[in-house]
Amino acid sequence: MQNREEKDNWVFDSRKTNRMLFSEVDVLLRALDRFFNIENLTISSEDLTSRNFFDELISVRDSILRVLGILDVIIPENRKNVYWFQKFAETKFLTDRKRDAFREDLYRQDTPEKSLYLLYDSFINLKGVITDLLRTGNISYLGFNNIGRLISKEIRENAFFNPFKRDMNPDFDLISNVEISNIVKTISDKELKKNISVIYLYLFRFMRFMSFIDMTAQRSASLNSSLIILILLRSEIKIFQGYVEKASKRFRDSEIEMLLKSIAYQFAMETKRVYNQELKDIQRKKSALHFRGKIENSHGILKNLTEQSIVQLTNYFKPGIQGEQIFDSFITKLEQSLRLREDIFVLHKFISLLENKAGQGEQIFDSFITKLEQSLRLREDIFVLHKFISLLENKAGDPKLRLNVFVSLRNFMLYFESFTFRLLRHDDYEEFLLFFNEINVINKKTVTGPEFHKILERILHFKIYLDTTLRHIANRSELNSRQIDNERVDALIKQYL
């Protein structure tokens, strides 16, 4: 219950009106603190003393600007005017003694209003310091670390808005689904109920954090704030994995123990994908499109993982419940597998078409899939023959036709990277990423030139890998008796060709 003083304070009313904005401030303050832990960053192993942390400090500045932007909204205009007048009066009119008294009253933080003003004041000052530091163009590890300590101190010493005062904040950390909340209430075993409640709270906390990652944003400042939230998730997931590991050992029921261990394992594997692959040295990538794509992919992987985990856990207590009953945009494993298989199938078809156009120049679009399925070994022999002919003749087919197909392949790869990468197994991801990176650096001159046969060799090797991948996907239990949607495949090809 709020005491009378808090109820009379405008902050109490603002909390009710701007609940989501207060929640976002809570997330960003957590994220800013965790971002300065080097173990959470996705940087390559290198000598930290020689590394320039300029890009990392840019992300910090942008997140501070986001916090200040939110505070500008949640603090009423008349209250902001009072604040700025007090700042002006403090500088121009107050004696040192009166200034001391004014600051002491503010630092007392005996009301939420004073704590909010103090946070606002501190972040305005930090923005100024960081902006000046960034003008130097070179931020040392020591300088980066010192800024982190200042920010952490301001956050943790805030009486009302320190997000680390409690492990779980009842204002924000909630099981937001009514059906799941009711399921937890019906668990009779007190120890099981307690542990399952905490696990659900963590999972819904992850969903809350990810809700503030803006996938529609085009500005680099918003993407930097999203990156910091993803770094926060890395820290939170480590804590969650530790809790799940300990909790699973307390249960007598082997089934729930195995389920929790499975969830912990899935988090371990998928976080490797996100932080060791997708986001590895992300701030050294200068392409805005690449940066945004990696943020989107990482968000998609973690969101899907969290939703699937919640559904798996709920199915233990209420068998038969569907993901769509919990999440509006839930994608079932069957739907994921079907989509993954079809998209890989289209990618395979493009590569086969490229192979055909590079060497033979025949128009066999309608039939070459059947030929591939029946004559893979024959195509390998044709490729070897083609390689020798290309080396002798220093030319590989019709360059113009080959370039058109190659551009179509690249366009489809961009789609595949944006929407399908996240559905790949961890073991497959590396091979796909390596191939995509190799193809994306090839220029048009190389494609139409005599050296293309070297590129073609690599492409055909990858096609063989796709054959194996398709066979593995076809063995998935949820795909039993399901045929490839050829209409969708043809529509995708026509869209990009």
N, C-alpha and C positions, 0 to 999 in steps of 0.2 A: 504493500500500500504506500502511496505517496503521502508525505507529511504536508501540512497546510502550507508551509513556506514554498514547497516545490509546486503545489497546485496553483498558488498565486503567481508563480513565476511564468513569464511568457515562454520559456523553454519547454515547459510541460505541454502547453498548447501546440507549440511547433512540433514536438515529438509526435503528437497524434496526427497532425496534418501532413507532416513530411516523414512518415515512418521509413519509407524506402530510402530516402536521402540520408537519414541518420544511420541506417543499416549500411549504406555504401561508405560512409565515413568510417564506420567500424572496420569494414573490410580493408579500406585503403590504409588506415593507420597500422593495422596488422601487417599488411603487405610491405609498407615502407620499412618497418622494423626488420622483417625477415629478409628483405632484399640485401641488407648489408652483411648477412652471413655468407661468406664466400662459398661455403659448402652447398648452399642452395642455388647458386648461380650456375649457368650452363656453359661456363667458359672452359677452354682447353687447359690442360695442365701446362703451366709455364711459370716462369719466374715472375711472381706477383710484383716484385719491386721494380721491374722494368715495364710493366703493363700500363697502358694508358686507359684509365677508367672514364674517359670523356663520355662515351656512349651510354655507359651505365648511369652516370650522373645526369645526363639528359633525361633518362627515364624517370629518375627521382624528381627532377624539376617539374616534369609534366604531371606527375602524380600529385605533387604539392599544389600545382595550379588547379588540378581537378578538385582537390580538397577545398581550396579557397573558393572555387566557383560554387561548390555546394554550400559552404558556409554563407556565402553572399545571398543564397536563396533562403536558407532556413533562419537567418537572422533578419527580423523585420527591418524595413527601411528606417523607421524612426529610431530603432535601437542602434543601427549602424551609424546614423548621424550623431547619436550621443557618444558612441565609441570614438569616432574621428574627432569630435570636438574635445573630448577628454585628452586624446593624444596631442592635439594642437595646444591645449591649455597647459598640459604637462611640460611641453617643450618651451613654450613662450612666456608663460605667466607665473608658473609655480616656482616657489623657492625650493632649494634643495631639500629642506626639512619637509615641506608639504609634498614634494615629489616622492620622498621616501615613504610618507604615510599613505599616499595614493597607491604606490606599488605594493606596499605591504598588505593593504586591504585587498588588492587584486590577487596577490599570491596566496592569500588565506584560502581561497576557493571554497568558501562556506556555502556557495549556491551554484547550481548548474550554470547560471548565467555567467558568473565570473570564470568558471572553467572553460566555457565556450569562448569568451573574450580572450582568455589567455592562450588558448589553442590558435585562435585567429591571429592574434598578435605575434605569436612565435613563428607561425608558418609564413606570415608576411616578411618577417625578418630573415627567415631561412631562404625564402625565395630570392631576396636581394643578395645574400651572401653567395648562394649557388650560381646565380646569374653572373656575378662578377668573376667567380672562379672559372666558369665555362669560357669566358672571354680569353683566358690564357691558352685554351686549346689542348692543354695537357694536364690531366688529373692523376696524380700518383696514388698508389695503393694507400699510403699513409693518409693523404688528404681525403680520399674517398672514405676510409675507415673513420676518420675524425668527424666528418659530416654525419656519418651513420650514428656515431655515439651521441652527437648533439640531438639528432632527431629522436633517437630511442629515449633519451633522457626526457625530452619534452613530452613525449607520448606517455611514458610510464609514470611521470610525476603529475599527470593531469588527474585530478580527484574524481571527476565524473565521466570522463571520456577515454580513460585508459582501457583498451580492449583486453588487456591481459590480467585484469584484476581477478577474473574468474575463468575457469576452464571452459565453462559453458555460460553464455549470456542468455538468461530466460527471455529477454526482450526480443532476441533475434534467432537464437538457436532452438528451433522448434521442429517437431514432426508435423510438417505442414499438410499432410494428407490425412483426412479424417478417418478413412477406413483403416489405414495402418495404425493410427493412434488408438483406435478401438481394439485392434488386434493385440497390441502391446498391453493394454489394460486387462485383457482376459488371460494373460499368462499367469498361472497360479504359483509357479516356483519363483520365489522372491529374488534369488540370486540370478536366475536366468532372465527374469524380467528386467532387473537392473542393468545387466550387461547388454542385453539386446536393445534396451532403450538408448544406451550410450552409443552403440554402434549405429543405430538409426539416426541419432542426433548428428553424428559425424557425417554420415552420408548426405543428410539433408543440408548440413552446413556447407558441404562441397557444392551442392546445387545452388545454394544462396550465393556463394562466392562467384560461381560461374555466371550467375544471372547478371552480374555487373561487367562482364566481358562483352563489349559492344561489337557484334559481328557486322553491323551496317556502317561502322565508322570508316571514314576515308582519311581523316587527319592523323598524322603521325603521333600527336599528343595522346589521342585516345588509344591508339595501338600500344603505346608505351605503358599506359596505365593498365591495359589488359595484360601485357607481359608481366608486370609486377604482380598482378593477381595470380597468374599462372605460377610464378615463383613461390608465392604464398602457399598455393596448393601443394607444391612439392614438399614444403615443410610440414603441412598439416597431414599429408598422406603418410609421411614417415611416422608421425605420432599415432595415426590411426592403425597402421600395420602393426606397430608394437602392442597397441591395446588389444587388437584382434588376436594376435598370437598368444598373449597371456590369457585372454578370456576363453579361448577355445580349449585350453587345458583344464578349465574348471568344470566343464560339463561332463556329466555321466553318459549322456546320449551321444553315441559315436557319429550318428548321422549329422547332427548340428555341428559337431566338432569338425567333421570333414567338409561341411559346407563352408564354415568360416575359414578354414585353411585354404579352400579353393578360392574364396573371395580375396584373401590376402595374397595368394599367388598371382591371381589375375592383376591385382594392383601393382605387384612387383614387376610383372612383365610389361604392362602397358605404360607404366611410368618410365621404364627404360626407353621405350619407343619415343615418348614425348620429350624427355629431358636429355637423353643421350644421343638422340637422332634428330627429331624434328627441330628442337630448340637449341641444338648444339651451336655455340658461337653465333647465335641469332643476331646479336647486335653488331657483328662484323659484316653482315650482309647489307649492302647498300641499296639493293633494289626494294622499293616500297611494295611492289606487287609480291615479291618473294616473302618479305617480312609479314605482310598481311596473310598470305597463304599459309605460312607456318603457324601463325596465331590461330587461324581458323581450324586447321587440321588438329592442333593440340587441344583446342577447346572441344572439338567434335569427339576426339578419342576419349577424353576424360569424362565428358558428359555422358556418352554412351556407356562407358564403363560403370559410372556411378548409378545410372538408371538400371542397367542390367543387374547390378549387385543388389539394389533395393528390391527388384522383382524376384530374384532368386531367394533372397531371405524371406520375403513375404510369402512365397510359394510354400515354404517349409511349414509355416503356421496356418496358411489358408491355401491348400492345393487347388490349382485350377484358376487362380486369379491371373488375369491377363495384364500385360504391361500397359495396354491402352486404357485400362481402368484407373491407372495411377498417373500416367503421363500422357498428355494430349498428343505429343509428337513422337511417342515411343515407336521405335523400329524393332520388330522381332528379329530373332536370330535367323529365322527362315528368310525374312525379307532381305536381311543383310547378305546372306549367302547367295540368294538369287541375284541380287543386284551386283555383288562382287563377281559372280560367275559370268553374268552377261557382259559386264564391262571389260573383264579380262578377255572374254571371247571376242569382243569388238577390237580390242587392242591387238590380239593375235591376228585377226582378219586384216587389219591395217598393215601389219608387218608383212604378212603374206602377199598382200597387194603390192607393197613397196618392193618386195623381192621380185615379184613378177614384172613390174614396170622397169626395174633397174636392168634386168637381164634379157627379157624376151619381148617386151613391148606388146603383148597380146591382150586383147580385150576379153578376159574370161571372168569378169566380176561375178556373174551369176553362178558359176560352177566351181570356183577354185577352193571353196571350203571342203566340198566332197572330195576333191582331188587330194587335198592335204590330209584328210582323215584316212584315205585309202593308200596314199603313196608317200608317206613321210620319208621313208628311206630313199625313194626315188628322187625326191626333191633335194635331199642332201647330196646325192650324186650329181644332180644338175647344177647345184651350187658350186661344187668343187670344179666341175667342168667350166662353169661360167667364170670362176676365178682365174683359171688359167687363160681363158680366152680374153678376159679383161686385161690381164697382165700383158698379153701379146699385142693386143690391138690398142691398148691404152684408152679404151672407151667402154663404157658400160651402159648400153641401151640408149634410149631417147632422153637426153638431159632435161628437156622442158617437162615432159610427162613425169619423169622421176621427181623433179622439184615440186610439182603440184601435189603428188602423193605424200612427199616428205613433209610439206607444210601442213597438210591435212592431219598427218600422224601427230605432228607437234601440237596442233590445236586440240586434238583429242586427248593427248597426254596431259595438257593443262587442265582439262576437265577431269581426267582420271586422278590427277594429283590433288585437285581441290575437293573431290567428292568421294573418291573410292579408296585412296591411300589408307584412310583410317580403318577400313574393313579388312586389311591384310593381316595375316598372322605376323607375329614379331619376326619369325624366321625368314619369311618371304620379303619383308619390308626392305632389308638391306640391299638385296639383289635388284629390286625395282628402283630404289633410290639411286643406286649406282648407275644403272642403265639410263634413267631419265636425265641425270646430271651430264652424262656423256653426250647424249643426243642434243641436249639444250645448248651446248656450246658450239655445235657444228654450224658453220655459216653457209649461205647459199652458194658461194663460190666453190666450196668443197663438194657440195651435193652435185653440182653440175659439172665438176671437173673430173679429170681422169683418176684422181685418188679415191673416188667414192667406193671402189671395190674393197678398200680396207674398212670403211665404215660398214659396208654390207656384211662383211664377215662377222662383225660384232653383233649386228642386228639379227642375223640368222642364228647365232648362238643363243641369243635371248629368246628367240622364237621357240627353240627346243625347251628352254626353261619354262615357257608359258604352257607348252604341251603337258609337262609334268605337273605344273600348278593346277591346270584344269582337271587333270585326273584326280588329284588329291581332293579338290573341291567336290567333284562328282561323288566321292566316297562319303561325304558328310551324310549323317543319318537323316537330317531334316530335308535333304534333297532327294530322298528315295522316290523314284518314279517321276520326278519332275524333269520336264524337258526344257531345253533352252528356248527362250522367247525370241524366236527368229524375227518376228515383226518389230520388236524393240531394237534388236541388233541391226536390222536393215535401216530402221529409222535413224539410229545414231550414226551409222556410216554415211547415209545420205545427208545428214545434218552437217557433218564435218568435211565430207569429201568435196 
